[in-house]
Amino acid sequence: MASFTIEGGHRLHGEITPQGAKNEALEVISAILLTPEPVIIRNVPNILDVNNLISMLIKMGVRVEEIESHVWRFQADDLDMEYIGSQQFVNCCSALRGSILVLGPLLARFHKACVAKPGGDQIGRRRLDTHFQGIQELGAKFIYQPERGVYEIDAKELKGKYMLLDEASVTGTANIVMTAVLAKGTTTIYNAACEPYIQQLCRMLNAMGAKISGISSNLLTIEGVTELHGTDHTVLPDMIEVGSFIGMAAMTGSDITIKNVSYENLGIIPNMFRRLGIIIEHIGDDIHIPEQKHYELSSFMDGSTLAIADAPWPGLTPDLLSIMLVVATQAKGSVLIHQKMFESRLFFVDKLIDMGAQIILCDPHRAVVVGHDNQMKLRGSRMSSPDIRAGIALLIAALSANGTSTISNIEQIDRGYEDIEGRLTALGAVIKRNE
């Protein structure tokens, strides 16, 4: 198990460019299964989750070529359907949360699939009901095999239908959309997720010949077509990385410019960090975070304590609450962090408390943070990364702390952040990877 050794207390300086968006990459790479023609995808992040999905596609028979750094060519013209029904495929799916996204394309094009319960972050219950119910509405039949722990799915005839999703699930919406593009008739999805990454997936599918309208809203209409063709698609910058770097600059009192952020796709994120007291300068398509010795939490108009909660887009993504919680530990004032979606995502706060943070964990979903106003720094500690976002939050805490910290299980961080130690070292951080 690899670890990071971090020497805290160093101010960072310079420019950093966010990687391609992890969540979008997993969706659009899965979508290449919808056509036998070549698909080129650019700005693909070199991270563990994406690389594992690409490896799985190769085992499925997809022809894959890395044309240049972060640019990949895929062609799914001769899939190994025997492998797709094998125990090896099931085991591969079980280790990768993103594997669920191949379900829709396989059903749409080949009318059958085999899916296991996918892996991923241990951040609480992450049900797949929205995926399964939506696909069942289109005509697929699920047969559970308890001895193998897999679902065998048959979709001989997929027909479009109106559906109201029980939750605005991002991956659920992606899966249903990818199933519906080749179904007969018209599919209408109400309460669809409308994150920029879903918008990107829909635009890519339209470029491949799909007929999707209502993009960027929560009401999608999909007219089924008989086939899709190849395309050339570019992945957006990762908004979670952008938010991570904003928080990192604030916590370390650093002067950092984040380049090419696709500002119009960041939504509420910059303003939520401004509510934490962080100065954010929008220059062209870049964000500049100047050095700040102090930042003060805002309050609501009636004077009550600030509360920050996650919500479906265009609300605040839950992936940034861990970073915002850490940033609040050195702010002036108090804030309630309310993580509504995942009941185990705040359980990493005990590690921050050990570092000297003042945090009250109210229940699995809520924590009150009393900021130090930089009057008392966090102290170095030994800790383990429980998931991707908690891992980067702990790394930010360690960079700002007095003394040396060690973070183990950094494979979790590698799942979502490309060469994070190399990129931060270039800004002046002192990080060593221990294999």
Beta strands, then each sheet from edge to edge (+ up, - down):
strand 1: 3-7
strand 2: 13-16
strand 3: 39-42
strand 4: 63-68
strand 5: 71-75
strand 6: 112-116
strand 7: 141-145
strand 8: 150-154
strand 9: 162-164
strand 10: 186-190
strand 11: 211-213
strand 12: 219-223
strand 13: 232-234
strand 14: 255-258
strand 15: 281-283
strand 16: 286-289
strand 17: 306-309
strand 18: 334-338
strand 19: 358-363
strand 20: 366-370
strand 21: 382-384
strand 22: 404-408
strand 23: 430-434
sheet 1: 21+ 22+ 1- 23+
sheet 2: 2+ 14+ 16- 15+
sheet 3: 4+ 5- 3+ 13+
sheet 4: 6+ 8- 7+
sheet 5: 9+ 10+ 12- 11+
sheet 6: 17+ 18+ 20- 19+
end
